[in-house]
Amino acid sequence: MDAGPRIEDVCGVCQDQKLHPVTINCGHVFCYKCIKNVIRSEQNRKIVPRCPTCRGAVNVEILWEAQQYNIKARLPDGFGQNIINGQVIIPAPQFTAANQNATFFWLYQKEGWWRYEERDEREIETAYQQKKERIQMDFGGKTFVISFSTMVQYQRDDPSKCRRIKRVNNAKFDRLKVKGVGGLFCPQVWTID
């Protein structure tokens, strides 16, 4: 019988199953997005980034280390169900896509194309399906506006910092050279026959 997720599989920041787990220099493991947001938020406040668990200083170089992972991975079934107390953190989309088998990815441009982290991608797709004109999301301690009418993302406090975004299907995704997910670089793997 499956006992469910173990406590060591839970991110100490979001209290959910770790997504793109990253081990920081003190040995604690968090979701990449979670530790990135902690680091960026503390840097924005001009303080030394610290581990949310032990308060040890965090080596910020971990943000630029490449990891091997499935760049097209979807959120696991049941993701968003808080593992600790069963509370739903991220509600499942309440829409029916015209094509149930269609797979879409949301990308943003920053020296190439990057896929949004899967949790953010789900929120963006939900808003898009609900035909919202724009939504606001927090990335790295800053609030960004995602405009579906102009297909750009910009900082709410500084609209001059603007990036193109796009929604692509599976085939188009395969033709692009997507660099990674949510700032987590994914090196291309080549095999020699």
PyMOL commands that place a pseudoatom at each C-alpha (Angstrom):
pseudoatom trace, name=CA, resn=MET, resi=1, chain=A, elem=C, hetatm=0, pos=[0.000, 0.000, 0.000]
pseudoatom trace, name=CA, resn=ASP, resi=2, chain=A, elem=C, hetatm=0, pos=[1.308, 3.447, -0.950]
pseudoatom trace, name=CA, resn=ALA, resi=3, chain=A, elem=C, hetatm=0, pos=[1.743, 5.627, 2.125]
pseudoatom trace, name=CA, resn=GLY, resi=4, chain=A, elem=C, hetatm=0, pos=[1.795, 8.784, -0.017]
pseudoatom trace, name=CA, resn=PRO, resi=5, chain=A, elem=C, hetatm=0, pos=[4.524, 11.408, -0.197]
pseudoatom trace, name=CA, resn=ARG, resi=6, chain=A, elem=C, hetatm=0, pos=[7.187, 11.411, 2.489]
pseudoatom trace, name=CA, resn=ILE, resi=7, chain=A, elem=C, hetatm=0, pos=[7.950, 14.589, 4.400]
pseudoatom trace, name=CA, resn=GLU, resi=8, chain=A, elem=C, hetatm=0, pos=[11.393, 14.800, 2.731]
pseudoatom trace, name=CA, resn=ASP, resi=9, chain=A, elem=C, hetatm=0, pos=[9.594, 15.070, -0.636]
pseudoatom trace, name=CA, resn=VAL, resi=10, chain=A, elem=C, hetatm=0, pos=[7.888, 18.285, 0.515]
pseudoatom trace, name=CA, resn=CYS, resi=11, chain=A, elem=C, hetatm=0, pos=[9.331, 21.727, -0.219]
pseudoatom trace, name=CA, resn=GLY, resi=12, chain=A, elem=C, hetatm=0, pos=[9.708, 23.740, 2.984]
pseudoatom trace, name=CA, resn=VAL, resi=13, chain=A, elem=C, hetatm=0, pos=[8.606, 26.920, 1.199]
pseudoatom trace, name=CA, resn=CYS, resi=14, chain=A, elem=C, hetatm=0, pos=[5.489, 25.979, -0.808]
pseudoatom trace, name=CA, resn=GLN, resi=15, chain=A, elem=C, hetatm=0, pos=[4.590, 22.905, 1.298]
pseudoatom trace, name=CA, resn=ASP, resi=16, chain=A, elem=C, hetatm=0, pos=[3.981, 20.895, -1.863]
pseudoatom trace, name=CA, resn=GLN, resi=17, chain=A, elem=C, hetatm=0, pos=[5.871, 18.157, -3.625]
pseudoatom trace, name=CA, resn=LYS, resi=18, chain=A, elem=C, hetatm=0, pos=[9.219, 19.507, -4.848]
pseudoatom trace, name=CA, resn=LEU, resi=19, chain=A, elem=C, hetatm=0, pos=[9.156, 20.657, -8.469]
pseudoatom trace, name=CA, resn=HIS, resi=20, chain=A, elem=C, hetatm=0, pos=[12.623, 20.855, -10.094]
pseudoatom trace, name=CA, resn=PRO, resi=21, chain=A, elem=C, hetatm=0, pos=[14.355, 20.135, -6.745]
pseudoatom trace, name=CA, resn=VAL, resi=22, chain=A, elem=C, hetatm=0, pos=[17.573, 22.007, -6.028]
pseudoatom trace, name=CA, resn=THR, resi=23, chain=A, elem=C, hetatm=0, pos=[19.986, 21.222, -3.203]
pseudoatom trace, name=CA, resn=ILE, resi=24, chain=A, elem=C, hetatm=0, pos=[21.526, 24.345, -1.718]
pseudoatom trace, name=CA, resn=ASN, resi=25, chain=A, elem=C, hetatm=0, pos=[24.950, 24.468, -0.065]
pseudoatom trace, name=CA, resn=CYS, resi=26, chain=A, elem=C, hetatm=0, pos=[23.636, 23.623, 3.452]
pseudoatom trace, name=CA, resn=GLY, resi=27, chain=A, elem=C, hetatm=0, pos=[22.078, 20.416, 2.098]
pseudoatom trace, name=CA, resn=HIS, resi=28, chain=A, elem=C, hetatm=0, pos=[18.406, 21.440, 2.239]
pseudoatom trace, name=CA, resn=VAL, resi=29, chain=A, elem=C, hetatm=0, pos=[16.335, 20.851, -0.890]
pseudoatom trace, name=CA, resn=PHE, resi=30, chain=A, elem=C, hetatm=0, pos=[13.639, 23.147, -2.309]
pseudoatom trace, name=CA, resn=CYS, resi=31, chain=A, elem=C, hetatm=0, pos=[11.753, 23.707, -5.553]
pseudoatom trace, name=CA, resn=TYR, resi=32, chain=A, elem=C, hetatm=0, pos=[13.924, 25.736, -7.912]
pseudoatom trace, name=CA, resn=LYS, resi=33, chain=A, elem=C, hetatm=0, pos=[11.257, 28.439, -8.197]
pseudoatom trace, name=CA, resn=CYS, resi=34, chain=A, elem=C, hetatm=0, pos=[10.804, 28.620, -4.423]
pseudoatom trace, name=CA, resn=ILE, resi=35, chain=A, elem=C, hetatm=0, pos=[14.488, 29.058, -3.586]
pseudoatom trace, name=CA, resn=LYS, resi=36, chain=A, elem=C, hetatm=0, pos=[14.922, 31.436, -6.536]
pseudoatom trace, name=CA, resn=ASN, resi=37, chain=A, elem=C, hetatm=0, pos=[12.101, 33.613, -5.170]
pseudoatom trace, name=CA, resn=VAL, resi=38, chain=A, elem=C, hetatm=0, pos=[13.642, 33.550, -1.672]
pseudoatom trace, name=CA, resn=ILE, resi=39, chain=A, elem=C, hetatm=0, pos=[17.042, 34.562, -3.058]
pseudoatom trace, name=CA, resn=ARG, resi=40, chain=A, elem=C, hetatm=0, pos=[15.659, 37.315, -5.314]
pseudoatom trace, name=CA, resn=SER, resi=41, chain=A, elem=C, hetatm=0, pos=[13.384, 38.693, -2.600]
pseudoatom trace, name=CA, resn=GLU, resi=42, chain=A, elem=C, hetatm=0, pos=[16.219, 38.913, -0.086]
pseudoatom trace, name=CA, resn=GLN, resi=43, chain=A, elem=C, hetatm=0, pos=[18.581, 40.406, -2.685]
pseudoatom trace, name=CA, resn=ASN, resi=44, chain=A, elem=C, hetatm=0, pos=[15.923, 43.041, -3.504]
pseudoatom trace, name=CA, resn=ARG, resi=45, chain=A, elem=C, hetatm=0, pos=[15.903, 43.953, 0.213]
pseudoatom trace, name=CA, resn=LYS, resi=46, chain=A, elem=C, hetatm=0, pos=[19.726, 44.104, 0.166]
pseudoatom trace, name=CA, resn=ILE, resi=47, chain=A, elem=C, hetatm=0, pos=[20.168, 41.272, 2.657]
pseudoatom trace, name=CA, resn=VAL, resi=48, chain=A, elem=C, hetatm=0, pos=[22.176, 38.066, 2.374]
pseudoatom trace, name=CA, resn=PRO, resi=49, chain=A, elem=C, hetatm=0, pos=[19.949, 35.235, 1.061]
pseudoatom trace, name=CA, resn=ARG, resi=50, chain=A, elem=C, hetatm=0, pos=[19.433, 32.598, 3.752]
pseudoatom trace, name=CA, resn=CYS, resi=51, chain=A, elem=C, hetatm=0, pos=[18.097, 29.057, 3.789]
pseudoatom trace, name=CA, resn=PRO, resi=52, chain=A, elem=C, hetatm=0, pos=[14.425, 29.048, 4.858]
pseudoatom trace, name=CA, resn=THR, resi=53, chain=A, elem=C, hetatm=0, pos=[15.102, 25.979, 7.034]
pseudoatom trace, name=CA, resn=CYS, resi=54, chain=A, elem=C, hetatm=0, pos=[18.420, 26.535, 8.829]
pseudoatom trace, name=CA, resn=ARG, resi=55, chain=A, elem=C, hetatm=0, pos=[19.042, 30.254, 8.053]
pseudoatom trace, name=CA, resn=GLY, resi=56, chain=A, elem=C, hetatm=0, pos=[22.515, 29.469, 6.692]
pseudoatom trace, name=CA, resn=ALA, resi=57, chain=A, elem=C, hetatm=0, pos=[23.791, 31.719, 3.896]
pseudoatom trace, name=CA, resn=VAL, resi=58, chain=A, elem=C, hetatm=0, pos=[22.815, 30.506, 0.415]
pseudoatom trace, name=CA, resn=ASN, resi=59, chain=A, elem=C, hetatm=0, pos=[25.301, 30.386, -2.446]
pseudoatom trace, name=CA, resn=VAL, resi=60, chain=A, elem=C, hetatm=0, pos=[23.366, 32.232, -5.180]
pseudoatom trace, name=CA, resn=GLU, resi=61, chain=A, elem=C, hetatm=0, pos=[25.396, 30.468, -7.882]
pseudoatom trace, name=CA, resn=ILE, resi=62, chain=A, elem=C, hetatm=0, pos=[22.856, 27.628, -7.705]
pseudoatom trace, name=CA, resn=LEU, resi=63, chain=A, elem=C, hetatm=0, pos=[20.526, 29.806, -9.795]
pseudoatom trace, name=CA, resn=TRP, resi=64, chain=A, elem=C, hetatm=0, pos=[22.807, 29.398, -12.817]
pseudoatom trace, name=CA, resn=GLU, resi=65, chain=A, elem=C, hetatm=0, pos=[23.619, 25.711, -12.526]
pseudoatom trace, name=CA, resn=ALA, resi=66, chain=A, elem=C, hetatm=0, pos=[22.133, 23.609, -15.324]
pseudoatom trace, name=CA, resn=GLN, resi=67, chain=A, elem=C, hetatm=0, pos=[20.039, 20.557, -14.484]
pseudoatom trace, name=CA, resn=GLN, resi=68, chain=A, elem=C, hetatm=0, pos=[18.895, 17.628, -16.563]
pseudoatom trace, name=CA, resn=TYR, resi=69, chain=A, elem=C, hetatm=0, pos=[15.103, 17.366, -16.556]
pseudoatom trace, name=CA, resn=ASN, resi=70, chain=A, elem=C, hetatm=0, pos=[12.187, 16.837, -18.921]
pseudoatom trace, name=CA, resn=ILE, resi=71, chain=A, elem=C, hetatm=0, pos=[11.638, 20.296, -20.371]
pseudoatom trace, name=CA, resn=LYS, resi=72, chain=A, elem=C, hetatm=0, pos=[8.136, 19.285, -21.520]
pseudoatom trace, name=CA, resn=ALA, resi=73, chain=A, elem=C, hetatm=0, pos=[7.019, 17.751, -18.205]
pseudoatom trace, name=CA, resn=ARG, resi=74, chain=A, elem=C, hetatm=0, pos=[3.500, 18.471, -16.994]
pseudoatom trace, name=CA, resn=LEU, resi=75, chain=A, elem=C, hetatm=0, pos=[2.455, 18.918, -13.384]
pseudoatom trace, name=CA, resn=PRO, resi=76, chain=A, elem=C, hetatm=0, pos=[2.019, 15.588, -11.603]
pseudoatom trace, name=CA, resn=ASP, resi=77, chain=A, elem=C, hetatm=0, pos=[-1.528, 14.390, -10.898]
pseudoatom trace, name=CA, resn=GLY, resi=78, chain=A, elem=C, hetatm=0, pos=[-2.814, 15.932, -7.691]
pseudoatom trace, name=CA, resn=PHE, resi=79, chain=A, elem=C, hetatm=0, pos=[-0.197, 18.668, -7.736]
pseudoatom trace, name=CA, resn=GLY, resi=80, chain=A, elem=C, hetatm=0, pos=[-1.383, 21.697, -5.802]
pseudoatom trace, name=CA, resn=GLN, resi=81, chain=A, elem=C, hetatm=0, pos=[-2.781, 19.527, -3.039]
pseudoatom trace, name=CA, resn=ASN, resi=82, chain=A, elem=C, hetatm=0, pos=[-0.843, 20.629, 0.028]
pseudoatom trace, name=CA, resn=ILE, resi=83, chain=A, elem=C, hetatm=0, pos=[0.861, 17.472, 1.225]
pseudoatom trace, name=CA, resn=ILE, resi=84, chain=A, elem=C, hetatm=0, pos=[1.062, 18.545, 4.864]
pseudoatom trace, name=CA, resn=ASN, resi=85, chain=A, elem=C, hetatm=0, pos=[-2.587, 19.348, 5.581]
pseudoatom trace, name=CA, resn=GLY, resi=86, chain=A, elem=C, hetatm=0, pos=[-4.554, 18.534, 2.420]
pseudoatom trace, name=CA, resn=GLN, resi=87, chain=A, elem=C, hetatm=0, pos=[-5.346, 22.175, 1.639]
pseudoatom trace, name=CA, resn=VAL, resi=88, chain=A, elem=C, hetatm=0, pos=[-5.689, 22.980, -2.068]
pseudoatom trace, name=CA, resn=ILE, resi=89, chain=A, elem=C, hetatm=0, pos=[-3.060, 25.597, -2.876]
pseudoatom trace, name=CA, resn=ILE, resi=90, chain=A, elem=C, hetatm=0, pos=[-3.428, 25.799, -6.653]
pseudoatom trace, name=CA, resn=PRO, resi=91, chain=A, elem=C, hetatm=0, pos=[-6.971, 25.147, -7.876]
pseudoatom trace, name=CA, resn=ALA, resi=92, chain=A, elem=C, hetatm=0, pos=[-7.323, 22.982, -10.951]
pseudoatom trace, name=CA, resn=PRO, resi=93, chain=A, elem=C, hetatm=0, pos=[-8.463, 24.844, -14.071]
pseudoatom trace, name=CA, resn=GLN, resi=94, chain=A, elem=C, hetatm=0, pos=[-12.248, 25.064, -14.329]
pseudoatom trace, name=CA, resn=PHE, resi=95, chain=A, elem=C, hetatm=0, pos=[-12.492, 25.110, -18.128]
pseudoatom trace, name=CA, resn=THR, resi=96, chain=A, elem=C, hetatm=0, pos=[-12.871, 22.630, -20.928]
pseudoatom trace, name=CA, resn=ALA, resi=97, chain=A, elem=C, hetatm=0, pos=[-10.482, 23.056, -23.803]
pseudoatom trace, name=CA, resn=ALA, resi=98, chain=A, elem=C, hetatm=0, pos=[-11.912, 22.765, -27.289]
pseudoatom trace, name=CA, resn=ASN, resi=99, chain=A, elem=C, hetatm=0, pos=[-9.470, 19.939, -27.949]
pseudoatom trace, name=CA, resn=GLN, resi=100, chain=A, elem=C, hetatm=0, pos=[-8.950, 17.825, -24.836]
pseudoatom trace, name=CA, resn=ASN, resi=101, chain=A, elem=C, hetatm=0, pos=[-5.804, 16.270, -26.361]
pseudoatom trace, name=CA, resn=ALA, resi=102, chain=A, elem=C, hetatm=0, pos=[-4.183, 19.612, -27.168]
pseudoatom trace, name=CA, resn=THR, resi=103, chain=A, elem=C, hetatm=0, pos=[-1.031, 20.456, -25.249]
pseudoatom trace, name=CA, resn=PHE, resi=104, chain=A, elem=C, hetatm=0, pos=[0.055, 24.067, -25.018]
pseudoatom trace, name=CA, resn=PHE, resi=105, chain=A, elem=C, hetatm=0, pos=[3.148, 25.625, -23.532]
pseudoatom trace, name=CA, resn=TRP, resi=106, chain=A, elem=C, hetatm=0, pos=[3.657, 29.237, -22.471]
pseudoatom trace, name=CA, resn=LEU, resi=107, chain=A, elem=C, hetatm=0, pos=[7.028, 30.800, -23.264]
pseudoatom trace, name=CA, resn=TYR, resi=108, chain=A, elem=C, hetatm=0, pos=[8.736, 34.098, -22.513]
pseudoatom trace, name=CA, resn=GLN, resi=109, chain=A, elem=C, hetatm=0, pos=[11.678, 35.668, -24.314]
pseudoatom trace, name=CA, resn=LYS, resi=110, chain=A, elem=C, hetatm=0, pos=[14.907, 36.489, -22.503]
pseudoatom trace, name=CA, resn=GLU, resi=111, chain=A, elem=C, hetatm=0, pos=[17.986, 35.939, -24.650]
pseudoatom trace, name=CA, resn=GLY, resi=112, chain=A, elem=C, hetatm=0, pos=[16.058, 33.085, -26.255]
pseudoatom trace, name=CA, resn=TRP, resi=113, chain=A, elem=C, hetatm=0, pos=[12.817, 31.349, -25.339]
pseudoatom trace, name=CA, resn=TRP, resi=114, chain=A, elem=C, hetatm=0, pos=[12.106, 29.952, -21.870]
pseudoatom trace, name=CA, resn=ARG, resi=115, chain=A, elem=C, hetatm=0, pos=[9.110, 27.966, -20.729]
pseudoatom trace, name=CA, resn=TYR, resi=116, chain=A, elem=C, hetatm=0, pos=[7.203, 29.284, -17.741]
pseudoatom trace, name=CA, resn=GLU, resi=117, chain=A, elem=C, hetatm=0, pos=[7.442, 27.045, -14.682]
pseudoatom trace, name=CA, resn=GLU, resi=118, chain=A, elem=C, hetatm=0, pos=[4.591, 24.535, -14.758]
pseudoatom trace, name=CA, resn=ARG, resi=119, chain=A, elem=C, hetatm=0, pos=[2.613, 26.082, -11.876]
pseudoatom trace, name=CA, resn=ASP, resi=120, chain=A, elem=C, hetatm=0, pos=[2.760, 29.512, -13.520]
pseudoatom trace, name=CA, resn=GLU, resi=121, chain=A, elem=C, hetatm=0, pos=[1.979, 28.022, -16.911]
pseudoatom trace, name=CA, resn=ARG, resi=122, chain=A, elem=C, hetatm=0, pos=[-1.184, 26.451, -15.507]
pseudoatom trace, name=CA, resn=GLU, resi=123, chain=A, elem=C, hetatm=0, pos=[-2.290, 29.786, -14.028]
pseudoatom trace, name=CA, resn=ILE, resi=124, chain=A, elem=C, hetatm=0, pos=[-1.558, 31.603, -17.300]
pseudoatom trace, name=CA, resn=GLU, resi=125, chain=A, elem=C, hetatm=0, pos=[-3.420, 29.019, -19.388]
pseudoatom trace, name=CA, resn=THR, resi=126, chain=A, elem=C, hetatm=0, pos=[-6.413, 29.171, -17.043]
pseudoatom trace, name=CA, resn=ALA, resi=127, chain=A, elem=C, hetatm=0, pos=[-6.600, 32.977, -17.381]
pseudoatom trace, name=CA, resn=TYR, resi=128, chain=A, elem=C, hetatm=0, pos=[-6.179, 32.701, -21.154]
pseudoatom trace, name=CA, resn=GLN, resi=129, chain=A, elem=C, hetatm=0, pos=[-9.001, 30.148, -21.414]
pseudoatom trace, name=CA, resn=GLN, resi=130, chain=A, elem=C, hetatm=0, pos=[-11.184, 32.426, -19.287]
pseudoatom trace, name=CA, resn=LYS, resi=131, chain=A, elem=C, hetatm=0, pos=[-10.490, 35.155, -21.874]
pseudoatom trace, name=CA, resn=LYS, resi=132, chain=A, elem=C, hetatm=0, pos=[-8.987, 37.563, -19.363]
pseudoatom trace, name=CA, resn=GLU, resi=133, chain=A, elem=C, hetatm=0, pos=[-7.200, 40.521, -20.927]
pseudoatom trace, name=CA, resn=ARG, resi=134, chain=A, elem=C, hetatm=0, pos=[-4.324, 40.403, -18.433]
pseudoatom trace, name=CA, resn=ILE, resi=135, chain=A, elem=C, hetatm=0, pos=[-3.220, 38.897, -15.151]
pseudoatom trace, name=CA, resn=GLN, resi=136, chain=A, elem=C, hetatm=0, pos=[-0.666, 39.804, -12.496]
pseudoatom trace, name=CA, resn=MET, resi=137, chain=A, elem=C, hetatm=0, pos=[1.862, 37.299, -11.209]
pseudoatom trace, name=CA, resn=ASP, resi=138, chain=A, elem=C, hetatm=0, pos=[4.833, 37.454, -8.854]
pseudoatom trace, name=CA, resn=PHE, resi=139, chain=A, elem=C, hetatm=0, pos=[8.218, 36.280, -10.079]
pseudoatom trace, name=CA, resn=GLY, resi=140, chain=A, elem=C, hetatm=0, pos=[11.343, 36.660, -7.986]
pseudoatom trace, name=CA, resn=GLY, resi=141, chain=A, elem=C, hetatm=0, pos=[9.783, 39.140, -5.569]
pseudoatom trace, name=CA, resn=LYS, resi=142, chain=A, elem=C, hetatm=0, pos=[8.414, 41.451, -8.281]
pseudoatom trace, name=CA, resn=THR, resi=143, chain=A, elem=C, hetatm=0, pos=[4.914, 41.777, -9.696]
pseudoatom trace, name=CA, resn=PHE, resi=144, chain=A, elem=C, hetatm=0, pos=[4.547, 41.326, -13.435]
pseudoatom trace, name=CA, resn=VAL, resi=145, chain=A, elem=C, hetatm=0, pos=[1.601, 41.932, -15.737]
pseudoatom trace, name=CA, resn=ILE, resi=146, chain=A, elem=C, hetatm=0, pos=[0.952, 39.384, -18.455]
pseudoatom trace, name=CA, resn=SER, resi=147, chain=A, elem=C, hetatm=0, pos=[-1.065, 40.944, -21.263]
pseudoatom trace, name=CA, resn=PHE, resi=148, chain=A, elem=C, hetatm=0, pos=[-2.850, 38.542, -23.585]
pseudoatom trace, name=CA, resn=SER, resi=149, chain=A, elem=C, hetatm=0, pos=[-3.901, 41.335, -25.957]
pseudoatom trace, name=CA, resn=THR, resi=150, chain=A, elem=C, hetatm=0, pos=[-0.300, 42.384, -26.678]
pseudoatom trace, name=CA, resn=MET, resi=151, chain=A, elem=C, hetatm=0, pos=[1.358, 39.050, -25.744]
pseudoatom trace, name=CA, resn=VAL, resi=152, chain=A, elem=C, hetatm=0, pos=[3.944, 40.674, -23.484]
pseudoatom trace, name=CA, resn=GLN, resi=153, chain=A, elem=C, hetatm=0, pos=[5.014, 40.440, -19.856]
pseudoatom trace, name=CA, resn=TYR, resi=154, chain=A, elem=C, hetatm=0, pos=[6.204, 43.559, -18.050]
pseudoatom trace, name=CA, resn=GLN, resi=155, chain=A, elem=C, hetatm=0, pos=[7.016, 44.687, -14.528]
pseudoatom trace, name=CA, resn=ARG, resi=156, chain=A, elem=C, hetatm=0, pos=[4.021, 46.420, -12.979]
pseudoatom trace, name=CA, resn=ASP, resi=157, chain=A, elem=C, hetatm=0, pos=[6.264, 49.138, -11.490]
pseudoatom trace, name=CA, resn=ASP, resi=158, chain=A, elem=C, hetatm=0, pos=[8.406, 49.520, -14.621]
pseudoatom trace, name=CA, resn=PRO, resi=159, chain=A, elem=C, hetatm=0, pos=[6.529, 48.762, -17.866]
pseudoatom trace, name=CA, resn=SER, resi=160, chain=A, elem=C, hetatm=0, pos=[9.697, 49.535, -19.855]
pseudoatom trace, name=CA, resn=LYS, resi=161, chain=A, elem=C, hetatm=0, pos=[11.030, 46.134, -18.719]
pseudoatom trace, name=CA, resn=CYS, resi=162, chain=A, elem=C, hetatm=0, pos=[9.039, 44.125, -21.208]
pseudoatom trace, name=CA, resn=ARG, resi=163, chain=A, elem=C, hetatm=0, pos=[9.347, 40.615, -22.671]
pseudoatom trace, name=CA, resn=ARG, resi=164, chain=A, elem=C, hetatm=0, pos=[7.484, 38.911, -25.466]
pseudoatom trace, name=CA, resn=ILE, resi=165, chain=A, elem=C, hetatm=0, pos=[5.428, 35.857, -24.573]
pseudoatom trace, name=CA, resn=LYS, resi=166, chain=A, elem=C, hetatm=0, pos=[3.781, 33.209, -26.683]
pseudoatom trace, name=CA, resn=ARG, resi=167, chain=A, elem=C, hetatm=0, pos=[1.535, 30.181, -26.449]
pseudoatom trace, name=CA, resn=VAL, resi=168, chain=A, elem=C, hetatm=0, pos=[2.688, 27.275, -28.594]
pseudoatom trace, name=CA, resn=ASN, resi=169, chain=A, elem=C, hetatm=0, pos=[1.492, 23.770, -29.293]
pseudoatom trace, name=CA, resn=ASN, resi=170, chain=A, elem=C, hetatm=0, pos=[3.610, 20.654, -28.927]
pseudoatom trace, name=CA, resn=ALA, resi=171, chain=A, elem=C, hetatm=0, pos=[4.863, 20.656, -32.539]
pseudoatom trace, name=CA, resn=LYS, resi=172, chain=A, elem=C, hetatm=0, pos=[5.924, 24.321, -32.442]
pseudoatom trace, name=CA, resn=PHE, resi=173, chain=A, elem=C, hetatm=0, pos=[7.613, 23.775, -29.063]
pseudoatom trace, name=CA, resn=ASP, resi=174, chain=A, elem=C, hetatm=0, pos=[9.700, 20.998, -30.632]
pseudoatom trace, name=CA, resn=ARG, resi=175, chain=A, elem=C, hetatm=0, pos=[10.910, 23.392, -33.366]
pseudoatom trace, name=CA, resn=LEU, resi=176, chain=A, elem=C, hetatm=0, pos=[12.046, 26.051, -30.901]
pseudoatom trace, name=CA, resn=LYS, resi=177, chain=A, elem=C, hetatm=0, pos=[15.294, 25.985, -28.971]
pseudoatom trace, name=CA, resn=VAL, resi=178, chain=A, elem=C, hetatm=0, pos=[13.775, 26.420, -25.526]
pseudoatom trace, name=CA, resn=LYS, resi=179, chain=A, elem=C, hetatm=0, pos=[16.556, 27.115, -23.018]
pseudoatom trace, name=CA, resn=GLY, resi=180, chain=A, elem=C, hetatm=0, pos=[14.865, 25.878, -19.860]
pseudoatom trace, name=CA, resn=VAL, resi=181, chain=A, elem=C, hetatm=0, pos=[11.955, 26.311, -17.467]
pseudoatom trace, name=CA, resn=GLY, resi=182, chain=A, elem=C, hetatm=0, pos=[11.440, 29.391, -15.304]
pseudoatom trace, name=CA, resn=GLY, resi=183, chain=A, elem=C, hetatm=0, pos=[15.108, 30.386, -15.414]
pseudoatom trace, name=CA, resn=LEU, resi=184, chain=A, elem=C, hetatm=0, pos=[16.379, 26.857, -14.719]
pseudoatom trace, name=CA, resn=PHE, resi=185, chain=A, elem=C, hetatm=0, pos=[18.700, 26.104, -17.621]
pseudoatom trace, name=CA, resn=CYS, resi=186, chain=A, elem=C, hetatm=0, pos=[18.334, 22.693, -19.256]
pseudoatom trace, name=CA, resn=PRO, resi=187, chain=A, elem=C, hetatm=0, pos=[21.373, 21.776, -21.342]
pseudoatom trace, name=CA, resn=GLN, resi=188, chain=A, elem=C, hetatm=0, pos=[20.754, 19.994, -24.609]
pseudoatom trace, name=CA, resn=VAL, resi=189, chain=A, elem=C, hetatm=0, pos=[21.695, 16.338, -24.436]
pseudoatom trace, name=CA, resn=TRP, resi=190, chain=A, elem=C, hetatm=0, pos=[23.378, 14.875, -27.488]
pseudoatom trace, name=CA, resn=THR, resi=191, chain=A, elem=C, hetatm=0, pos=[23.968, 11.202, -28.083]
pseudoatom trace, name=CA, resn=ILE, resi=192, chain=A, elem=C, hetatm=0, pos=[26.552, 9.816, -30.474]
pseudoatom trace, name=CA, resn=ASP, resi=193, chain=A, elem=C, hetatm=0, pos=[25.520, 6.754, -32.442]
for i in range(1, 193): cmd.bond("trace and resi %d" % i, "trace and resi %d" % (i + 1))
show_as sticks, trace
zoom trace
